[in-house]
Amino acid sequence: MTKQQLSRRVEPRKLPSRSNSRARVEAILAATRELIFRHGLEGLTTNQIAEHAGIPVGSVYQYFPNKQAIVYALIQDWLSVLEDKLDAFPMEDYLQKGRDYALQQMSMTVTVPSTFDYERKLGRILLGAIDLYPELRELNDAHVEFCVESSVKFLKAAGSKWSVARLRKLGRYILEIRRTLYYTPDEIVADAIKWQEIATIAIISQCLDD
């Protein structure tokens, strides 16, 4: 199956233009999010989603061709939260307040997911879903590339003399250790986040001092 065919499988059938249509799509996504949180992806159906959203199943198919398209949209929204943070990250402004301050803000942005149990459990499920569908792996690859490139840009702006290739490895490492926090036991997650911030700052500091 080609990339074009894969993308067609998860393209929304109808983009919401009116407020009531946008509300209905959001209800579909919210219902899917809640069902995944409670029961996981296994056995999830469009009929369940429609019932939980309180709308006819035909209305679901007006906007999404299948269950995969709904999950795709949900993960796309989830991944975009970090992308939006990185896109708006004011590195130059933070650097004017001092390198240590900029590094602390960068570490908090790129390494710390939510400590709320709901969001961490949902994150675990969504990360696991990425391996289930080729379309989601493609989406994740684009997300990883965006995050890595953002890290390279920030570190170059901060004065790193490392090569782009080496900075790309560091950017990928930072993203991967961020994801480990979704799997960290609840009783130690708060401490793990603090330790991870400290470790990330130390690593980034080294790449700036070399």
CYANA upper distance limits for C-alpha pairs under 8 A (distance plus 0.5 A):
  1 MET  CA      5 GLN  CA      6.62
  1 MET  CA      6 LEU  CA      7.16
  2 THR  CA      6 LEU  CA      6.71
  3 LYS  CA      7 SER  CA      6.61
  4 GLN  CA      8 ARG  CA      6.78
  5 GLN  CA      9 ARG  CA      7.03
  6 LEU  CA     10 VAL  CA      7.57
  6 LEU  CA    134 PRO  CA      7.98
  6 LEU  CA    135 GLU  CA      6.44
  7 SER  CA     11 GLU  CA      6.57
  7 SER  CA    135 GLU  CA      7.15
  9 ARG  CA     65 PRO  CA      7.74
  9 ARG  CA     66 ASN  CA      8.24
  9 ARG  CA     68 GLN  CA      8.22
  9 ARG  CA     69 ALA  CA      7.31
 10 VAL  CA     64 PHE  CA      8.10
 10 VAL  CA     65 PRO  CA      7.66
 10 VAL  CA     66 ASN  CA      7.95
 10 VAL  CA     68 GLN  CA      6.71
 10 VAL  CA     69 ALA  CA      4.44
 10 VAL  CA     70 ILE  CA      8.11
 10 VAL  CA     72 TYR  CA      7.11
 10 VAL  CA    135 GLU  CA      7.93
 11 GLU  CA     64 PHE  CA      7.80
 11 GLU  CA     65 PRO  CA      8.15
 11 GLU  CA     69 ALA  CA      6.85
 12 PRO  CA     63 TYR  CA      5.99
 12 PRO  CA     64 PHE  CA      5.29
 12 PRO  CA     65 PRO  CA      7.22
 12 PRO  CA     69 ALA  CA      7.21
 13 ARG  CA     61 TYR  CA      8.18
 13 ARG  CA     62 GLN  CA      6.82
 13 ARG  CA     63 TYR  CA      5.32
 13 ARG  CA     64 PHE  CA      5.86
 13 ARG  CA     65 PRO  CA      6.74
 14 LYS  CA     62 GLN  CA      6.90
 14 LYS  CA     63 TYR  CA      5.22
 14 LYS  CA     64 PHE  CA      7.86
 15 LEU  CA     63 TYR  CA      7.40
 16 PRO  CA     21 SER  CA      5.50
 16 PRO  CA     22 ARG  CA      5.54
 16 PRO  CA     25 VAL  CA      7.79
 16 PRO  CA     63 TYR  CA      8.41
 17 SER  CA     21 SER  CA      6.98
 17 SER  CA     22 ARG  CA      7.22
 18 ARG  CA     22 ARG  CA      6.74
 19 SER  CA     23 ALA  CA      6.59
 20 ASN  CA     24 ARG  CA      6.69
 21 SER  CA     25 VAL  CA      6.80
 22 ARG  CA     26 GLU  CA      6.63
 23 ALA  CA     27 ALA  CA      6.59
 24 ARG  CA     28 ILE  CA      6.80
 25 VAL  CA     29 LEU  CA      6.79
 25 VAL  CA     63 TYR  CA      7.77
 26 GLU  CA     30 ALA  CA      6.44
 27 ALA  CA     31 ALA  CA      6.48
 27 ALA  CA     53 ALA  CA      6.13
 28 ILE  CA     32 THR  CA      6.68
 28 ILE  CA     49 ILE  CA      7.11
 28 ILE  CA     50 ALA  CA      7.49
 28 ILE  CA     53 ALA  CA      6.23
 28 ILE  CA     60 VAL  CA      7.62
 28 ILE  CA     70 ILE  CA      8.43
 29 LEU  CA     33 ARG  CA      6.56
 29 LEU  CA     70 ILE  CA      7.35
 29 LEU  CA     73 ALA  CA      8.27
 29 LEU  CA     74 LEU  CA      6.74
 30 ALA  CA     34 GLU  CA      6.72
 30 ALA  CA     53 ALA  CA      8.15
 31 ALA  CA     35 LEU  CA      6.64
 31 ALA  CA     49 ILE  CA      6.34
 31 ALA  CA     50 ALA  CA      8.37
 31 ALA  CA     52 HIS  CA      6.15
 31 ALA  CA     53 ALA  CA      5.74
 32 THR  CA     36 ILE  CA      6.52
 32 THR  CA     49 ILE  CA      6.25
 32 THR  CA     70 ILE  CA      8.14
 32 THR  CA     71 VAL  CA      8.08
 33 ARG  CA     37 PHE  CA      6.66
 33 ARG  CA     74 LEU  CA      7.89
 33 ARG  CA    122 LEU  CA      8.25
 34 GLU  CA     38 ARG  CA      6.72
 35 LEU  CA     39 HIS  CA      6.30
 35 LEU  CA     40 GLY  CA      7.44
 35 LEU  CA     44 LEU  CA      8.16
 35 LEU  CA     49 ILE  CA      8.00
 36 ILE  CA     40 GLY  CA      4.74
 36 ILE  CA     41 LEU  CA      5.96
 36 ILE  CA     44 LEU  CA      8.11
 36 ILE  CA    122 LEU  CA      7.90
 36 ILE  CA    125 ILE  CA      8.01
 37 PHE  CA    118 TYR  CA      8.09
 37 PHE  CA    121 LYS  CA      7.51
 37 PHE  CA    122 LEU  CA      6.12
 37 PHE  CA    125 ILE  CA      8.14
 40 GLY  CA     44 LEU  CA      8.10
 40 GLY  CA    125 ILE  CA      7.26
 41 LEU  CA    125 ILE  CA      8.13
 41 LEU  CA    129 ALA  CA      8.07
 44 LEU  CA     48 GLN  CA      7.33
 44 LEU  CA     49 ILE  CA      8.26
 44 LEU  CA     67 LYS  CA      8.38
 45 THR  CA     49 ILE  CA      6.93
 45 THR  CA     67 LYS  CA      7.07
 46 THR  CA     50 ALA  CA      6.56
 46 THR  CA     57 VAL  CA      7.31
 46 THR  CA     60 VAL  CA      7.88
 46 THR  CA     66 ASN  CA      7.76
 46 THR  CA     67 LYS  CA      6.38
 47 ASN  CA     51 GLU  CA      6.65
 47 ASN  CA     57 VAL  CA      6.33
 48 GLN  CA     52 HIS  CA      6.55
 49 ILE  CA     53 ALA  CA      6.52
 49 ILE  CA     57 VAL  CA      8.47
 50 ALA  CA     54 GLY  CA      6.49
 50 ALA  CA     55 ILE  CA      5.77
 50 ALA  CA     56 PRO  CA      6.38
 50 ALA  CA     57 VAL  CA      5.51
 50 ALA  CA     59 SER  CA      8.48
 50 ALA  CA     60 VAL  CA      6.98
 51 GLU  CA     55 ILE  CA      6.80
 51 GLU  CA     56 PRO  CA      7.76
 51 GLU  CA     57 VAL  CA      8.03
 55 ILE  CA     59 SER  CA      7.13
 55 ILE  CA     60 VAL  CA      8.15
 56 PRO  CA     60 VAL  CA      7.53
 57 VAL  CA     61 TYR  CA      7.13
 58 GLY  CA     62 GLN  CA      6.89
 59 SER  CA     63 TYR  CA      7.55
 60 VAL  CA     64 PHE  CA      6.55
 61 TYR  CA     65 PRO  CA      5.92
 61 TYR  CA     66 ASN  CA      7.59
 64 PHE  CA     69 ALA  CA      6.38
 64 PHE  CA     70 ILE  CA      6.82
 65 PRO  CA     69 ALA  CA      7.04
 66 ASN  CA     70 ILE  CA      7.41
 67 LYS  CA     71 VAL  CA      6.87
 68 GLN  CA     72 TYR  CA      6.42
 68 GLN  CA    133 TYR  CA      8.34
 69 ALA  CA     73 ALA  CA      6.70
 70 ILE  CA     74 LEU  CA      6.71
 71 VAL  CA     75 ILE  CA      6.65
 72 TYR  CA     76 GLN  CA      6.49
 72 TYR  CA    135 GLU  CA      8.14
 72 TYR  CA    136 LEU  CA      6.89
 73 ALA  CA     77 ASP  CA      6.72
 74 LEU  CA     78 TRP  CA      6.78
 75 ILE  CA     79 LEU  CA      6.52
 75 ILE  CA    126 LEU  CA      6.99
 76 GLN  CA     80 SER  CA      6.56
 76 GLN  CA    139 LEU  CA      7.91
 77 ASP  CA     81 VAL  CA      7.26
 78 TRP  CA     82 LEU  CA      8.42
 79 LEU  CA     83 GLU  CA      7.14
 79 LEU  CA    143 HIS  CA      7.50
 80 SER  CA     84 ASP  CA      6.33
 81 VAL  CA     85 LYS  CA      6.93
 82 LEU  CA     86 LEU  CA      6.71
 82 LEU  CA    109 THR  CA      8.45
 82 LEU  CA    110 VAL  CA      8.10
 83 GLU  CA     87 ASP  CA      6.46
 83 GLU  CA    143 HIS  CA      8.08
 83 GLU  CA    146 PHE  CA      7.86
 83 GLU  CA    147 CYS  CA      7.44
 84 ASP  CA     88 ALA  CA      6.66
 85 LYS  CA     89 PHE  CA      6.46
 85 LYS  CA    109 THR  CA      7.59
 86 LEU  CA    109 THR  CA      7.94
 86 LEU  CA    110 VAL  CA      8.16
 86 LEU  CA    147 CYS  CA      7.95
 86 LEU  CA    150 SER  CA      7.17
 87 ASP  CA    150 SER  CA      8.19
 90 PRO  CA     94 TYR  CA      6.78
 91 MET  CA     95 LEU  CA      6.58
 91 MET  CA    102 ALA  CA      7.17
 91 MET  CA    106 MET  CA      8.43
 91 MET  CA    154 PHE  CA      6.92
 91 MET  CA    157 ALA  CA      8.04
 91 MET  CA    158 ALA  CA      8.39
 92 GLU  CA     96 GLN  CA      6.96
 92 GLU  CA    157 ALA  CA      7.90
 93 ASP  CA     97 LYS  CA      7.59
 94 TYR  CA     98 GLY  CA      7.33
 94 TYR  CA     99 ARG  CA      8.14
 94 TYR  CA    101 TYR  CA      7.14
 94 TYR  CA    102 ALA  CA      5.23
 94 TYR  CA    105 GLN  CA      8.29
 95 LEU  CA     99 ARG  CA      5.81
 95 LEU  CA    101 TYR  CA      7.74
 95 LEU  CA    102 ALA  CA      5.75
 95 LEU  CA    158 ALA  CA      7.68
 97 LYS  CA    101 TYR  CA      6.90
 97 LYS  CA    102 ALA  CA      7.71
 98 GLY  CA    102 ALA  CA      6.84
 99 ARG  CA    103 LEU  CA      6.60
 99 ARG  CA    158 ALA  CA      7.97
100 ASP  CA    104 GLN  CA      6.68
101 TYR  CA    105 GLN  CA      6.80
102 ALA  CA    106 MET  CA      6.60
103 LEU  CA    107 SER  CA      6.48
103 LEU  CA    201 ILE  CA      6.66
103 LEU  CA    204 ILE  CA      7.95
103 LEU  CA    205 SER  CA      8.31
104 GLN  CA    108 MET  CA      6.72
104 GLN  CA    197 GLU  CA      8.20
104 GLN  CA    201 ILE  CA      7.07
105 GLN  CA    109 THR  CA      6.70
106 MET  CA    110 VAL  CA      6.61
107 SER  CA    111 THR  CA      6.13
107 SER  CA    112 VAL  CA      8.06
107 SER  CA    197 GLU  CA      6.26
107 SER  CA    200 THR  CA      6.67
107 SER  CA    201 ILE  CA      6.73
108 MET  CA    112 VAL  CA      5.97
108 MET  CA    197 GLU  CA      7.08
110 VAL  CA    174 ILE  CA      7.74
110 VAL  CA    175 LEU  CA      7.45
110 VAL  CA    178 ARG  CA      7.70
111 THR  CA    174 ILE  CA      7.11
111 THR  CA    175 LEU  CA      7.29
111 THR  CA    177 ILE  CA      7.74
111 THR  CA    178 ARG  CA      5.07
111 THR  CA    196 GLN  CA      7.82
111 THR  CA    197 GLU  CA      7.35
111 THR  CA    200 THR  CA      8.22
112 VAL  CA    178 ARG  CA      6.75
112 VAL  CA    181 LEU  CA      8.37
112 VAL  CA    193 ILE  CA      6.89
112 VAL  CA    197 GLU  CA      8.13
113 PRO  CA    120 ARG  CA      8.13
113 PRO  CA    178 ARG  CA      7.52
113 PRO  CA    179 ARG  CA      8.43
113 PRO  CA    181 LEU  CA      7.71
113 PRO  CA    182 TYR  CA      8.05
114 SER  CA    119 GLU  CA      6.88
114 SER  CA    120 ARG  CA      7.00
115 THR  CA    119 GLU  CA      8.04
115 THR  CA    120 ARG  CA      7.24
115 THR  CA    189 VAL  CA      7.55
115 THR  CA    190 ALA  CA      7.42
116 PHE  CA    120 ARG  CA      6.72
117 ASP  CA    121 LYS  CA      6.50
117 ASP  CA    186 ASP  CA      7.92
118 TYR  CA    122 LEU  CA      6.63
119 GLU  CA    123 GLY  CA      6.43
120 ARG  CA    124 ARG  CA      6.76
120 ARG  CA    182 TYR  CA      5.64
120 ARG  CA    183 TYR  CA      8.34
121 LYS  CA    125 ILE  CA      6.89
121 LYS  CA    182 TYR  CA      7.48
122 LEU  CA    126 LEU  CA      6.64
123 GLY  CA    127 LEU  CA      6.50
123 GLY  CA    182 TYR  CA      6.79
124 ARG  CA    128 GLY  CA      6.65
124 ARG  CA    182 TYR  CA      6.15
124 ARG  CA    183 TYR  CA      7.15
125 ILE  CA    129 ALA  CA      6.67
126 LEU  CA    130 ILE  CA      7.07
127 LEU  CA    131 ASP  CA      8.25
128 GLY  CA    132 LEU  CA      7.93
129 ALA  CA    133 TYR  CA      7.71
129 ALA  CA    136 LEU  CA      8.11
130 ILE  CA    134 PRO  CA      8.32
130 ILE  CA    136 LEU  CA      5.41
130 ILE  CA    137 ARG  CA      5.93
130 ILE  CA    140 ASN  CA      7.59
131 ASP  CA    136 LEU  CA      7.69
131 ASP  CA    137 ARG  CA      6.82
132 LEU  CA    136 LEU  CA      8.12
133 TYR  CA    137 ARG  CA      7.18
134 PRO  CA    138 GLU  CA      6.88
135 GLU  CA    139 LEU  CA      6.88
136 LEU  CA    140 ASN  CA      6.54
137 ARG  CA    141 ASP  CA      6.56
138 GLU  CA    142 ALA  CA      6.95
139 LEU  CA    143 HIS  CA      6.84
140 ASN  CA    144 VAL  CA      6.59
141 ASP  CA    145 GLU  CA      6.70
142 ALA  CA    146 PHE  CA      6.73
143 HIS  CA    147 CYS  CA      6.77
144 VAL  CA    148 VAL  CA      6.57
144 VAL  CA    172 ARG  CA      7.83
144 VAL  CA    175 LEU  CA      8.22
145 GLU  CA    149 GLU  CA      6.55
146 PHE  CA    150 SER  CA      6.61
147 CYS  CA    151 SER  CA      6.75
147 CYS  CA    171 GLY  CA      7.69
147 CYS  CA    172 ARG  CA      8.26
147 CYS  CA    175 LEU  CA      7.86
148 VAL  CA    152 VAL  CA      6.83
148 VAL  CA    168 ARG  CA      6.26
148 VAL  CA    171 GLY  CA      5.18
148 VAL  CA    172 ARG  CA      6.13
148 VAL  CA    175 LEU  CA      8.26
149 GLU  CA    153 LYS  CA      6.69
149 GLU  CA    168 ARG  CA      7.53
149 GLU  CA    171 GLY  CA      8.08
150 SER  CA    154 PHE  CA      6.69
151 SER  CA    155 LEU  CA      6.59
151 SER  CA    167 LEU  CA      8.13
151 SER  CA    168 ARG  CA      8.06
151 SER  CA    171 GLY  CA      5.79
152 VAL  CA    156 LYS  CA      6.52
152 VAL  CA    164 VAL  CA      7.31
152 VAL  CA    167 LEU  CA      6.12
152 VAL  CA    168 ARG  CA      6.68
152 VAL  CA    171 GLY  CA      7.20
153 LYS  CA    157 ALA  CA      6.64
154 PHE  CA    158 ALA  CA      6.72
155 LEU  CA    159 GLY  CA      6.94
155 LEU  CA    160 SER  CA      6.13
155 LEU  CA    167 LEU  CA      8.23
155 LEU  CA    204 ILE  CA      8.40
155 LEU  CA    208 LEU  CA      8.08
156 LYS  CA    160 SER  CA      5.54
156 LYS  CA    161 LYS  CA      7.82
158 ALA  CA    208 LEU  CA      7.81
159 GLY  CA    208 LEU  CA      6.67
160 SER  CA    207 CYS  CA      6.46
160 SER  CA    208 LEU  CA      4.90
160 SER  CA    209 ASP  CA      7.91
160 SER  CA    210 ASP  CA      8.23
161 LYS  CA    207 CYS  CA      7.98
161 LYS  CA    208 LEU  CA      7.33
161 LYS  CA    210 ASP  CA      7.55
162 TRP  CA    166 ARG  CA      6.76
162 TRP  CA    167 LEU  CA      6.83
162 TRP  CA    207 CYS  CA      7.05
162 TRP  CA    208 LEU  CA      8.36
162 TRP  CA    210 ASP  CA      8.09
163 SER  CA    167 LEU  CA      6.73
164 VAL  CA    168 ARG  CA      6.50
165 ALA  CA    169 LYS  CA      7.04
166 ARG  CA    170 LEU  CA      6.94
167 LEU  CA    171 GLY  CA      6.56
168 ARG  CA    172 ARG  CA      6.68
169 LYS  CA    173 TYR  CA      6.65
170 LEU  CA    174 ILE  CA      6.66
171 GLY  CA    175 LEU  CA      6.87
172 ARG  CA    176 GLU  CA      6.70
173 TYR  CA    177 ILE  CA      6.69
174 ILE  CA    178 ARG  CA      6.71
174 ILE  CA    200 THR  CA      7.73
175 LEU  CA    179 ARG  CA      6.98
176 GLU  CA    180 THR  CA      7.09
177 ILE  CA    181 LEU  CA      7.62
178 ARG  CA    182 TYR  CA      8.39
179 ARG  CA    183 TYR  CA      8.14
180 THR  CA    184 THR  CA      7.02
181 LEU  CA    189 VAL  CA      7.47
181 LEU  CA    192 ALA  CA      8.01
181 LEU  CA    193 ILE  CA      7.85
184 THR  CA    188 ILE  CA      7.61
184 THR  CA    189 VAL  CA      6.31
184 THR  CA    192 ALA  CA      8.25
185 PRO  CA    189 VAL  CA      6.60
186 ASP  CA    190 ALA  CA      8.47
188 ILE  CA    192 ALA  CA      6.49
189 VAL  CA    193 ILE  CA      6.59
190 ALA  CA    194 LYS  CA      7.13
191 ASP  CA    195 TRP  CA      6.72
192 ALA  CA    196 GLN  CA      6.45
193 ILE  CA    197 GLU  CA      6.66
194 LYS  CA    198 ILE  CA      6.86
195 TRP  CA    199 ALA  CA      6.64
196 GLN  CA    200 THR  CA      6.46
197 GLU  CA    201 ILE  CA      6.64
198 ILE  CA    202 ALA  CA      6.74
199 ALA  CA    203 ILE  CA      6.73
200 THR  CA    204 ILE  CA      6.59
201 ILE  CA    205 SER  CA      6.41
202 ALA  CA    206 GLN  CA      6.80
203 ILE  CA    207 CYS  CA      7.04
204 ILE  CA    208 LEU  CA      6.92
205 SER  CA    209 ASP  CA      6.63
206 GLN  CA    210 ASP  CA      6.56
